[in-house]
Amino acid sequence: MDVFFKDNKVEIDSVTEAYSGETVTSYAAYLLNQNIPFSYVLLDVDNFTYITDAFGSAGGNKVLYDIAKTIKSVIGERGVLARNSGDEFSILLKNVVTYDEAWDICHTILVKINEIELPEIGKQTLTVTIGLARYPENAADFSELHLCAEKALYRGKTKGRNCFIIYLAEKHANIIPKSEKQRMLGSMNLHSNVFKFLTSNDDLRMGIMNLFNFISSYFQVDHICIQTSDKIIFQKIHQLSKNRKFRHIPHNIIYNSMNQLTGVLYIGDTKNLQRAKHIELYEQCCEQEISASCICEISYRDEVFGLLRADMTGTESDSRRWQYSDMDLLLTAAKTIAMILHYTGKNFETL
């Protein structure tokens, strides 16, 4: 490492003080020529667009700087960090090739980033998705190795993000990472499916259950339901859910925490409920083993029909956080159901 960085021109990213992506790519080529084994890591900041939209470029740059600082503190002399572009980083770990050592480094990075607290972004919990591939086990050249890391990263994104995936050919070889355009088209198709399920026939009750079955399967949601003021209806529990005893959560407790402007409550980390003094809702989540939840008001104009609620279960260490694209789909479902009820003059009791 010392020889390469002494003999070659290197560039430093001004925002993060990490190396440029081109520098680390050149370093990878150097190790390949020397036949020195290494691990190559791709890391994306989850929901970074939301952070910059909500807190501006200054808040976004502070997030990138602190994440880079955290990663460098974890990898130490074992590797080098680069900022590729935007919110994507790459890490090169010389002589780190065993599965256990790679797992330990990725896990530590994930945990340490989750623990970052920045006044610039309020009480937002930072999460990242990581994909790792190893040379020479997974690939013979850098282009192929980069593709393996991309496949692992893409698997982490589809799994729910805030996780790391170490590339294994038997599990990940057939993955085809999608382009941004393909992801947009996929999102359009998902929203189209919401309307298709809810409007394909006049039986809204059947349409809701068909939609819930689809969402539960596609997103691997542990629990999805509609709540009225006093009970749960139209409930779907995933067959692999760790908990099957979901109960009604009083609406006053939910509305105390809900964003009144959007009609959405996102619980990405139940510890944040404690910090915000929403103790009753925190206790409800703990009792039902809910680790993350998205709740959308089913309303149209001045009419409120109920709440659409989707829950993930598990401990704080293995929870899958909701992504904003997923929550947008749930909000679309809630508003579509409300519009149908409004224009048919029905409510959940008369379906």
C-alpha positions in Angstrom: 0.0 0.0 0.0 2.8 2.4 0.9 4.6 1.7 -2.4 1.5 2.4 -4.5 0.6 5.6 -2.8 4.1 6.8 -2.8 4.7 6.2 -6.5 1.3 7.2 -7.8 -0.7 10.4 -8.0 -3.7 10.3 -5.7 -6.8 12.5 -5.6 -8.8 13.3 -2.4 -12.5 14.1 -2.3 -13.1 17.5 -0.8 -16.3 16.7 1.0 -15.4 13.4 2.6 -11.6 13.5 2.7 -11.7 10.0 1.2 -9.8 9.0 -2.0 -11.4 9.4 -5.4 -12.9 6.4 -7.0 -10.3 6.4 -9.8 -7.5 6.2 -7.2 -8.9 3.1 -5.6 -9.6 1.5 -9.0 -5.9 2.1 -9.9 -4.9 0.6 -6.5 -7.1 -2.5 -7.2 -5.3 -2.9 -10.6 -2.0 -2.7 -8.8 -2.9 -5.5 -6.4 -4.2 -7.6 -9.2 -0.9 -7.2 -11.1 0.9 -8.3 -7.9 -1.6 -11.1 -7.4 -2.3 -9.9 -3.9 -5.8 -11.0 -2.6 -8.3 -8.4 -1.4 -11.9 -7.7 -0.8 -13.8 -5.0 -2.7 -16.7 -3.3 -1.1 -19.5 -1.1 -2.5 -21.5 0.9 0.0 -24.6 3.1 -0.6 -26.2 5.5 1.9 -29.9 4.6 2.2 -32.4 7.3 1.3 -29.8 9.9 0.8 -32.1 11.9 -1.5 -34.5 12.3 1.4 -31.7 13.6 3.6 -30.7 16.3 1.1 -34.3 17.2 0.3 -35.1 17.6 4.0 -31.8 19.1 5.4 -30.1 20.6 2.3 -26.7 20.0 0.8 -24.9 21.1 4.0 -26.7 18.4 5.9 -26.0 15.9 3.2 -22.3 16.7 3.1 -22.1 16.4 6.9 -23.7 12.9 6.6 -21.2 11.9 4.0 -18.2 13.2 5.9 -19.2 11.5 9.2 -19.9 8.2 7.4 -16.5 8.4 5.7 -14.9 9.2 9.1 -16.6 6.2 10.7 -15.6 3.8 7.9 -12.0 4.9 8.1 -12.0 4.4 11.9 -13.2 0.8 11.4 -11.0 -0.3 8.5 -7.8 1.4 9.9 -4.7 0.3 8.2 -6.4 -2.8 6.7 -7.8 -0.8 3.7 -8.6 2.4 1.8 -11.8 4.3 1.3 -13.0 6.1 -1.8 -16.0 8.2 -2.6 -17.1 7.1 -6.1 -19.9 9.6 -6.7 -22.9 10.9 -4.9 -23.7 8.7 -1.9 -21.7 5.7 -3.1 -18.4 4.7 -1.5 -16.0 1.9 -2.3 -13.6 0.2 0.1 -10.6 -2.0 -0.7 -9.4 -4.3 2.0 -5.9 -5.8 1.3 -5.5 -9.4 2.4 -9.0 -9.6 3.8 -10.4 -12.6 2.1 -11.9 -15.0 4.7 -15.7 -14.9 5.0 -15.5 -14.4 8.8 -13.1 -11.4 8.6 -15.2 -9.8 5.8 -18.4 -10.4 7.8 -16.9 -8.8 11.0 -15.7 -5.7 9.2 -19.1 -5.2 7.3 -21.1 -5.8 10.5 -19.0 -3.3 12.5 -19.3 -0.6 9.8 -23.1 -1.1 9.7 -23.5 -0.9 13.5 -21.2 2.1 13.9 -23.0 4.1 11.1 -26.4 3.3 12.8 -24.9 4.8 16.0 -24.0 8.2 14.3 -25.9 11.1 15.8 -25.9 14.4 13.9 -27.7 17.6 15.1 -27.7 18.7 11.4 -30.3 16.0 10.6 -32.2 15.8 13.8 -32.9 12.3 15.1 -32.7 10.5 11.8 -31.0 7.1 12.0 -28.4 6.7 9.3 -28.3 3.4 7.4 -26.3 2.0 4.6 -26.3 -1.0 2.3 -23.1 -2.9 1.6 -22.0 -5.4 -1.1 -18.7 -7.2 -0.8 -16.8 -9.5 -3.3 -13.4 -11.1 -2.9 -10.4 -11.6 -5.2 -9.4 -14.2 -6.4 -12.3 -16.3 -5.0 -15.1 -14.5 -6.8 -13.4 -13.1 -9.9 -10.2 -13.0 -11.9 -10.3 -9.3 -13.0 -11.5 -6.1 -11.5 -14.4 -5.6 -13.9 -15.8 -9.0 -12.9 -15.1 -8.3 -9.3 -16.9 -5.0 -9.4 -20.0 -6.7 -11.0 -20.0 -9.3 -8.2 -20.0 -6.5 -5.6 -22.8 -4.8 -7.5 -24.8 -7.9 -7.4 -24.3 -8.3 -3.6 -25.2 -4.6 -3.1 -28.3 -5.0 -5.3 -29.4 -8.0 -3.3 -29.0 -6.0 -0.1 -31.2 -3.3 -1.5 -34.0 -5.7 -2.5 -33.7 -7.4 0.9 -34.6 -4.2 2.6 -31.3 -2.2 2.9 -29.5 -1.5 6.2 -27.7 -4.7 5.7 -24.6 -6.2 4.1 -24.2 -9.0 1.6 -21.0 -11.0 1.0 -21.1 -12.3 -2.6 -21.5 -16.1 -2.9 -21.7 -17.5 -6.4 -24.2 -20.2 -5.5 -26.6 -17.5 -4.2 -26.0 -14.4 -6.2 -24.5 -15.3 -9.6 -27.8 -15.0 -11.4 -28.7 -11.6 -10.0 -29.0 -8.8 -12.7 -28.7 -5.4 -11.1 -31.2 -2.9 -12.5 -30.4 0.5 -13.9 -32.1 3.6 -12.5 -34.5 3.7 -15.4 -35.4 0.0 -14.9 -36.0 0.7 -11.2 -38.3 3.6 -12.1 -40.2 1.4 -14.5 -40.5 -1.2 -11.8 -41.9 1.4 -9.4 -44.5 2.4 -12.0 -45.6 -1.2 -12.5 -45.9 -1.6 -8.7 -48.2 1.4 -8.4 -50.1 0.2 -11.4 -50.7 -3.1 -9.6 -52.2 -1.2 -6.6 -54.9 0.3 -8.9 -55.4 -3.1 -10.7 -56.0 -5.0 -7.5 -58.4 -2.4 -6.0 -60.4 -1.6 -9.1 -60.5 -4.9 -11.1 -64.0 -5.6 -9.8 -66.7 -4.1 -7.6 -65.8 -6.2 -4.6 -63.4 -3.8 -2.7 -63.1 -6.3 0.2 -61.6 -8.9 -2.2 -59.5 -6.3 -3.9 -57.9 -5.2 -0.5 -57.1 -8.8 0.5 -55.6 -9.5 -3.0 -53.5 -6.4 -2.6 -52.4 -7.3 0.9 -51.4 -10.8 -0.3 -49.3 -9.2 -3.1 -47.6 -6.7 -0.8 -46.9 -9.3 1.9 -45.3 -11.6 -0.6 -43.4 -9.0 -2.8 -42.0 -6.9 0.1 -41.9 -9.7 2.7 -44.0 -7.6 5.1 -44.6 -9.4 8.3 -48.0 -7.9 9.0 -50.3 -5.6 7.0 -53.8 -4.6 8.0 -56.4 -1.9 8.1 -57.4 -0.4 11.5 -60.7 1.3 12.3 -61.1 3.2 15.5 -61.7 0.1 17.5 -60.4 -3.0 15.7 -58.2 -4.6 13.1 -59.7 -5.7 9.8 -58.4 -7.1 6.5 -55.3 -8.6 8.2 -52.5 -10.5 6.4 -49.7 -12.0 8.4 -46.7 -13.4 6.5 -46.0 -17.1 7.0 -42.4 -16.4 8.1 -43.3 -13.7 10.6 -41.7 -14.1 14.0 -44.8 -12.8 15.7 -48.4 -13.7 14.9 -50.2 -11.9 17.8 -50.7 -8.4 16.4 -53.2 -6.2 18.1 -55.0 -3.0 17.6 -53.1 0.1 18.5 -55.3 3.0 19.8 -55.6 5.7 17.2 -54.9 8.5 19.7 -51.5 7.0 20.4 -50.7 6.9 16.7 -51.9 10.4 15.9 -49.8 11.8 18.7 -46.7 10.7 16.7 -48.1 11.1 13.1 -47.1 13.8 10.7 -50.4 15.6 10.4 -49.5 17.2 7.1 -48.8 13.9 5.2 -50.9 11.6 7.3 -48.0 9.2 7.5 -46.2 7.7 10.5 -42.9 6.0 9.8 -41.2 4.2 12.6 -37.8 3.2 11.3 -36.2 2.7 14.7 -38.3 2.2 17.8 -35.5 3.7 19.9 -36.4 7.1 18.3 -39.9 6.8 19.9 -38.2 6.7 23.3 -36.0 9.7 22.4 -39.1 11.6 21.3 -41.0 10.7 24.5 -43.7 8.7 22.6 -43.6 6.1 25.4 -47.1 4.6 24.9 -46.4 3.9 21.2 -42.9 2.6 22.0 -44.4 0.1 24.6 -47.0 -1.0 22.0 -44.2 -1.8 19.5 -42.2 -3.7 22.1 -45.2 -5.8 23.2 -46.0 -6.8 19.6 -42.2 -7.2 18.7 -42.6 -4.5 16.0 -39.2 -3.2 14.9 -40.3 -1.0 12.1 -43.7 0.2 10.9 -45.4 2.5 8.3 -48.9 3.7 9.1 -50.9 5.8 6.5 -54.2 7.5 7.1 -57.0 6.3 4.8 -58.6 9.6 4.1 -60.0 11.7 1.3 -60.8 15.4 1.7 -62.4 15.6 5.1 -63.3 12.0 5.5 -61.1 9.6 7.5 -62.0 5.9 7.2 -59.1 4.3 9.1 -55.4 3.5 9.0 -53.4 1.3 6.8 -50.6 -0.3 8.9 -47.6 -2.3 7.8 -45.2 -3.8 10.4 -41.9 -5.6 10.4 -40.8 -7.7 13.4 -37.6 -8.7 14.9 -34.9 -7.3 17.2 -33.3 -3.9 16.8 -30.2 -5.6 15.4 -32.0 -7.6 12.6 -34.8 -5.2 11.7 -35.6 -4.4 8.1 -36.3 -0.7 7.7 -39.0 0.6 5.4 -37.7 2.4 2.3 -39.4 5.6 1.0 -40.3 4.0 -2.3 -42.1 1.2 -0.3 -43.9 3.7 1.9 -45.0 5.7 -1.2 -46.6 2.5 -2.5 -48.5 2.1 0.8 -49.6 5.7 0.8 -50.9 5.2 -2.8 -52.9 2.2 -1.6 -54.3 4.1 1.4 -55.5 7.1 -0.8 -56.9 4.8 -3.5 -59.0 2.9 -1.0 -60.2 6.2 0.5 -61.2 7.5 -2.9 -63.2 4.4 -3.7 -65.0 4.5 -0.4 -65.8 8.2 -0.9 -67.2 7.9 -4.4 -69.2 4.7 -3.7 -70.6 6.2 -0.5 -69.4 3.2 1.6 -67.3 2.6 4.6 -65.5 -0.4 6.0 -68.6 -1.4 8.1 -70.8 -1.6 4.9 -68.4 -3.4 2.6 
